[in-house]
Amino acid sequence: MPVSLRIALVQADFPVGDIDGNAGRIAERIAEARDRYHADLVLFPELSRTGPVTSIALGTTHST
């Protein structure tokens, strides 16, 4: 008998530095994937918890 695995891929906006807020967003997306799509596995982009890190977020500057 074949075994199936239902996978959900999440693409969402995760603000930089909003770790607690992003954790809540992740939990909401997991619940939605489970309840609405019956997902067995939910995948998120790397840095979803912290938001994308950019040179602006790091406070770095470039000299000319």
JOSULNOR-V436581 format. One record per helix or strand of 2 or more residues. SS is the DSSP state (H for helix, E for strand). FROM is the first residue (numbers start at 1). LEN is the number of residues. Records with the same first field share a line. If there is no record, write none. Layout:
BEGIN
SS=FROM-LEN / FROM-LEN
END
This chain:
BEGIN
E=7-3 / 41-3
H=19-19 / 55-4
END
